[in-house]
Amino acid sequence: MRSLLAPLMVTLVLAALCSCEKDPKDPSGSPSAASIKITKEVANAFVKRQKRSSLYEWYSEHYKNPMEQMHERCENYPPCDYLSDQIGFSMAYNHFFRRY
């Protein structure tokens, strides 16, 4: 195992040196800020916003259903979360919060 360590280290060092060399086509080094900027039209073509097709989709994105709220309430209370792993969510929620 020790005999493989030295060639492995030499290989890793050479790989690091080769990957850190500058690109011969780009003598300036890092790109300038002007070359990074793109026009507004190109950006809008690249990133499209998804339109809401119905009121229900908009509502379901912004508001959680009651069962999900109850799960989060139980998960945020460690004794309820632990008990829900043992006996199930509905019984654990009913034990600690008396509603289900």
C-alpha positions, 0 to 999 in steps of 0.5 A: 500500500505504501509503495502506491502512495508515492506515485499517486501523490506525484500524479495528483501534483502533476494533474493539479499543475496542468489544470492550473495553467493559463489558457494560451488563447486568453492572455488577459487572464480573467474575463472582463465585466463587459464580456459577461453581460448579456442583453435583456432579450437574451436573458428573457429567452433563457429564463421564462416565467411560468404563468399561472393557469388557474386560481387554484394553482396560485392558491395551492402554491401560497397556502398549505392544506390543513393536514400539511400544517398539522404535520409541520406542527407535530414535526416542530414539537420533538415529543410529538415527532418522536411519538409519531415515528412509534405509533403513527402521526394521527395518534401522536397528534391527537395525544399532544394537540387533541384534534384530528 
